[in-house]
């Protein structure tokens, strides 16, 4: 069911008591645990090519009692449920998918994630779906393949290490459809694991003999409790929601701003209007006033520090465009397009200029009445400031529309973090670059129809993509210099989400994988580059063919 590993011994946690341990093992805890000294084990230099007996063995965390690493055999679990704050559950699910995709034991598992973040989209063997119904199709195909495998001749099973199909793991951290969740859990069995989150526990057991979501992991921040075993674990870096740089004071790391959502999903400040104004949680280094927490004030950093705090309304363009903190939702994409255009042109724009740039890809220019309706919708949705003035001003005597300075953009915060990173030591620069890159949710200026945000195609879109790509490179380089391979890997995946064919991101990802000992990941990345027909990276020209072995 699970494996524990310490510096002196290795233990096997069994699903049922066995008092007849294998040679070299000692049975403890009434036969529920078998222990063996590390010196009694012989570790082969090369793993067998026929497959691993536990392809879904993943790290769960470390025992809070003695620090021993605990690895769980997900295939033995069949199904399990993660409960806790939605942000914690989602972080646990995404990290679990990343661990499985790293394929430490050569199991080549397929992972299907329901409505998870875009950061997983570039991981090998990970498929992102929007609804559990799509995942159910994969489950049914896996069941059919499993039934066919049971009829496979014994010689073929021996050649393939006892498996003819790769195991499938379905991860649904939201579990918005209880009936669909229970249906998938009932189909779990050998070669098929279902991980769910949220909602009440379902006592029903699967028809394969595995318990339903009877295995429960209660997650709270970096702490994990495994029930009904009753084991308390401390999540490692790979399972933490955010990579935490080593050697830095805890109070100064990735602290959410006071006017944003709390780091684990709760509101940390009073919202405006109907409560939709909560800002996306983002890691924020511990800064206050004009300096770094715990350090003397530095007035030179004051301007940059002030700019990393979002305004009452923030237009977010680093992904699908959205207005956070607006008085009411933008039901008109044209109105949102107009607000974003003015946010990137602080001097304002005349009606003629707005018509030209916002309708440049349309067949017909809007009538004065239609244009006025778009402006009015944008003004109503954005709302008013504390003094009662609209964020989108009325047309001035010069015929210019302007947006209030209190309406900010996530790109302004992004560039402020970049500037701040250039003026602080490497450890704090890592925090700043991480905070900047965390704002990126996907390709810039996403969403809308083909005609909206077309003004960004002229220069802004490529400029933002360059900023994101170069920031990913900087963060990866700083992380590698500090020995933070997990942060470097995260940075490259973030960059590849925006620039999928960036050779420099691939280069840094391979470096991080090799330094972390993930040899198979390095091989998979190089194979992916071959499939994309990318040109050779100069830094790899002198590598031997088996350099990543």
Residue pairs with C-beta under 8 A, 6 or more apart in sequence:
1 13
1 14
1 15
1 72
1 73
1 76
1 77
2 12
2 13
2 60
2 70
2 71
2 72
2 73
2 76
3 10
3 11
3 12
3 13
3 57
3 70
3 71
3 72
3 73
4 10
4 11
4 13
4 63
4 68
4 69
4 70
4 71
5 11
5 68
5 69
5 71
6 66
6 67
6 68
6 69
7 38
8 37
8 38
9 35
9 36
9 37
9 38
10 35
10 36
10 38
10 41
11 33
11 34
11 35
11 36
11 68
12 25
12 33
12 34
12 35
13 32
13 33
13 229
14 31
14 32
14 33
14 34
15 76
16 32
17 30
17 31
17 32
18 27
18 31
18 34
19 27
19 30
19 31
20 27
21 27
21 34
22 34
24 36
24 40
24 41
25 34
25 35
25 36
26 34
26 35
26 36
27 33
27 34
28 34
28 35
47 105
47 106
48 161
50 158
50 159
50 160
50 161
50 162
51 106
51 107
51 160
51 161
51 162
51 163
52 105
52 106
52 107
52 161
53 162
54 73
54 75
54 105
54 107
55 75
55 105
55 106
55 107
55 108
55 109
55 163
55 166
55 167
56 73
56 74
56 75
56 100
56 107
56 109
56 167
56 169
56 193
57 71
57 72
57 73
57 74
57 104
57 105
57 107
58 71
58 72
58 74
58 96
58 99
58 100
59 69
59 70
59 71
59 72
59 99
59 236
59 238
59 239
60 70
60 71
60 72
60 217
60 224
60 226
60 233
60 239
61 69
61 70
61 224
61 233
61 234
61 235
61 236
61 239
62 68
62 69
62 70
62 233
62 234
62 236
63 70
63 231
63 232
63 233
63 234
64 223
64 232
64 233
64 234
65 232
69 236
70 231
70 233
74 80
74 169
74 193
74 195
75 167
75 190
75 191
75 193
77 193
77 210
77 215
78 188
78 189
78 193
78 194
78 206
78 208
78 210
78 211
78 215
79 185
79 188
79 193
79 194
79 195
79 196
79 206
79 210
79 211
79 212
79 213
79 215
80 195
80 196
80 213
80 215
80 216
80 217
81 195
81 196
81 197
81 199
81 201
81 213
81 215
81 216
81 217
82 89
82 92
82 93
82 173
82 195
82 196
82 197
82 216
82 217
82 219
83 89
83 197
83 198
83 216
83 217
83 218
83 219
84 92
84 218
84 219
84 220
85 219
85 220
85 264
85 265
85 266
86 173
86 174
86 197
86 198
86 265
87 241
87 263
87 264
87 265
87 281
88 219
88 220
88 221
88 241
88 264
88 265
89 173
89 197
89 198
89 219
90 116
90 117
90 173
90 174
90 197
91 219
91 239
91 240
91 241
92 173
92 197
92 217
92 219
92 224
92 235
92 239
93 113
93 116
93 171
93 173
93 195
93 197
94 113
94 116
94 117
94 119
94 120
94 173
95 238
95 239
95 240
95 241
96 171
96 195
96 239
97 111
97 113
97 116
97 120
97 123
97 126
97 169
97 171
98 120
98 123
98 238
99 238
99 239
100 109
100 111
100 125
100 169
101 111
101 120
101 123
101 124
101 125
101 126
102 518
102 520
102 521
103 109
103 124
103 125
103 520
103 521
103 524
104 518
104 520
106 520
107 166
107 167
108 125
108 166
109 125
109 166
109 167
109 168
109 169
110 125
110 127
110 138
110 166
110 167
110 168
110 169
111 123
111 125
111 126
111 127
111 168
111 169
111 171
112 126
112 127
112 129
112 135
112 138
112 168
112 169
112 170
112 171
113 120
113 126
113 127
113 128
113 129
113 171
113 172
114 129
114 130
114 131
114 132
114 134
114 135
114 170
114 171
114 172
114 173
114 174
115 128
115 129
115 130
115 131
115 172
115 173
115 174
116 128
116 171
116 173
118 128
118 319
118 441
118 442
118 497
119 490
119 493
119 494
119 497
120 126
120 128
121 128
121 497
122 493
122 496
122 497
122 500
123 493
124 521
124 524
124 528
127 138
129 135
131 177
132 172
132 175
132 176
132 177
132 180
132 181
132 184
133 177
133 180
135 170
135 172
135 184
136 180
136 183
136 184
138 168
138 170
139 168
139 170
139 184
139 187
139 192
139 194
140 187
142 165
142 168
142 191
142 192
143 187
143 189
143 192
145 164
145 165
146 165
146 189
146 190
146 191
146 192
148 164
149 157
149 163
149 164
149 165
149 191
152 164
156 164
157 163
157 164
163 191
165 191
167 191
167 192
167 193
168 191
168 192
168 193
169 193
169 194
169 195
170 184
170 192
170 193
170 194
170 195
171 195
172 181
172 184
172 194
172 195
172 196
172 197
173 195
173 196
173 197
173 198
174 197
174 198
175 181
175 196
175 197
175 198
175 199
176 198
178 199
178 202
181 194
181 196
181 199
181 202
182 202
182 204
182 212
184 194
184 196
185 194
185 196
185 202
185 204
185 206
185 212
185 213
186 204
186 206
186 207
186 212
187 194
187 206
188 194
188 206
188 208
188 210
189 206
189 207
189 208
189 209
189 210
190 208
196 213
201 213
201 214
201 216
202 212
202 213
203 212
203 214
204 212
205 211
205 212
205 214
206 212
214 228
215 226
215 227
215 228
216 226
216 227
216 228
217 224
217 225
217 226
217 227
218 224
218 225
218 227
219 235
220 264
221 264
222 234
222 235
222 240
223 232
223 233
223 234
223 235
224 232
224 233
224 234
224 235
224 239
225 231
225 232
225 233
226 232
226 233
237 243
237 244
237 486
238 486
241 263
241 264
242 254
242 283
242 434
242 438
243 434
243 484
243 486
243 487
243 490
244 253
244 254
245 253
245 427
245 430
245 431
245 482
245 484
245 487
246 482
246 483
246 484
247 427
248 427
248 428
248 431
249 286
249 293
249 294
251 286
251 293
251 294
252 285
252 286
252 292
252 293
252 294
252 431
253 283
253 285
253 286
253 431
254 263
254 283
254 284
254 285
254 431
254 434
254 435
255 263
255 283
255 284
255 285
255 286
256 262
256 263
256 268
256 281
256 282
256 283
256 284
257 268
257 279
257 282
257 284
257 308
257 309
257 310
258 268
258 269
259 268
259 269
259 279
259 309
259 310
260 268
260 269
260 278
260 279
260 280
260 281
260 282
260 284
260 310
261 267
261 268
261 278
261 279
261 280
261 281
262 268
262 281
263 281
263 283
264 281
265 281
267 275
267 278
271 277
271 278
272 312
272 325
272 327
272 383
273 326
273 327
273 328
273 383
274 328
276 324
276 325
276 326
276 329
277 312
277 313
277 324
277 325
277 326
278 324
279 310
279 314
279 324
279 325
280 316
280 324
280 439
280 441
282 435
282 438
282 439
283 431
283 434
283 435
283 438
284 308
284 435
285 292
285 428
285 431
285 432
285 435
286 292
286 293
286 294
287 293
287 305
287 308
289 297
289 302
289 305
290 297
290 298
290 299
290 301
290 302
290 305
291 297
291 298
291 301
291 305
292 298
292 301
292 424
292 428
300 423
301 420
301 423
301 424
304 416
304 419
304 420
304 423
305 420
307 412
307 413
307 416
308 413
308 416
308 417
308 420
308 435
309 413
310 324
310 325
310 408
310 410
310 413
311 325
311 405
311 406
311 407
311 408
312 325
312 385
312 406
312 407
313 323
313 324
313 325
313 326
313 382
313 383
313 391
313 406
313 407
313 408
314 323
314 324
314 325
314 407
314 408
314 409
314 410
314 413
315 321
315 322
315 323
315 324
315 339
315 340
315 343
315 407
315 408
315 409
315 410
316 322
316 323
316 324
316 409
316 410
316 439
316 441
317 340
317 409
317 410
317 411
317 444
317 445
317 456
317 464
318 410
318 411
318 414
318 439
318 440
318 441
318 442
318 444
318 464
318 468
319 440
319 441
319 442
319 443
319 444
319 446
320 441
320 442
320 446
320 447
321 336
321 340
321 445
321 446
321 447
321 448
321 453
322 447
323 330
323 336
323 339
323 381
323 382
326 381
326 382
326 383
327 380
327 381
327 382
327 383
327 384
328 380
328 381
328 383
329 381
330 336
330 339
330 377
330 378
330 381
331 377
331 381
332 374
332 377
332 378
333 447
333 448
333 449
333 452
334 358
334 374
334 377
334 452
335 374
335 375
335 377
335 378
335 381
336 378
336 381
336 448
336 452
337 358
337 448
337 452
337 453
337 455
338 354
338 358
338 374
338 375
338 378
339 378
339 381
339 382
339 392
339 403
339 407
340 409
340 445
340 453
341 349
341 354
341 357
341 358
341 455
342 348
342 349
342 392
342 401
342 402
342 403
343 403
343 407
343 408
343 409
344 409
344 456
344 460
346 402
346 403
346 405
347 400
347 402
348 396
348 400
348 401
348 402
348 403
349 357
349 400
349 401
350 398
350 399
350 400
350 401
351 371
351 395
351 399
351 401
354 371
354 401
355 365
355 366
355 371
357 454
357 455
358 452
358 454
358 455
359 365
359 366
359 451
360 454
360 455
361 450
361 451
361 454
362 451
366 374
375 392
375 401
378 392
379 390
379 391
379 392
382 390
382 391
382 392
382 407
383 390
383 391
384 390
384 391
385 391
385 404
385 406
389 404
390 404
391 403
391 404
391 406
391 407
392 401
392 402
392 403
392 404
393 401
393 402
393 403
393 404
395 401
396 402
410 439
411 464
411 467
413 436
413 439
414 436
414 439
414 440
414 467
414 468
414 471
415 436
415 467
417 432
417 433
417 435
417 436
417 439
418 432
418 433
418 436
418 467
418 471
420 432
421 428
421 429
421 432
421 433
421 436
421 474
422 429
424 432
426 478
426 481
426 482
427 482
429 478
430 475
430 478
430 479
430 482
430 484
430 487
433 471
433 474
433 475
433 478
433 491
434 475
434 487
434 491
436 471
437 468
437 471
437 472
437 475
437 491
437 494
437 495
440 468
440 494
440 497
440 498
442 497
442 498
443 465
443 497
443 498
444 456
444 460
444 461
444 464
444 465
444 468
444 498
445 453
445 456
445 460
445 461
445 464
465 498
465 499
468 494
468 495
468 498
468 499
469 495
469 498
469 499
469 502
469 504
469 505
471 495
472 491
472 492
472 494
472 495
472 496
472 502
472 505
473 491
473 495
473 504
473 505
473 508
475 487
475 488
475 491
476 487
476 488
476 491
476 492
476 495
476 505
476 508
476 509
476 512
477 488
477 508
479 485
479 486
479 487
479 488
479 491
479 512
480 488
480 508
480 511
480 512
480 515
485 512
485 515
485 516
486 512
486 516
488 508
488 509
488 511
488 512
489 509
489 512
489 513
489 516
491 508
492 505
492 506
492 508
492 509
492 512
493 509
495 502
495 505
496 502
496 505
496 506
496 509
499 505
501 532
501 534
503 529
503 534
503 535
503 537
506 525
506 528
506 529
506 534
506 537
507 537
507 539
507 540
509 525
510 522
510 525
510 526
510 540
510 548
513 519
513 521
513 522
513 525
514 522
514 548
519 548
519 549
522 548
523 548
523 549
526 548
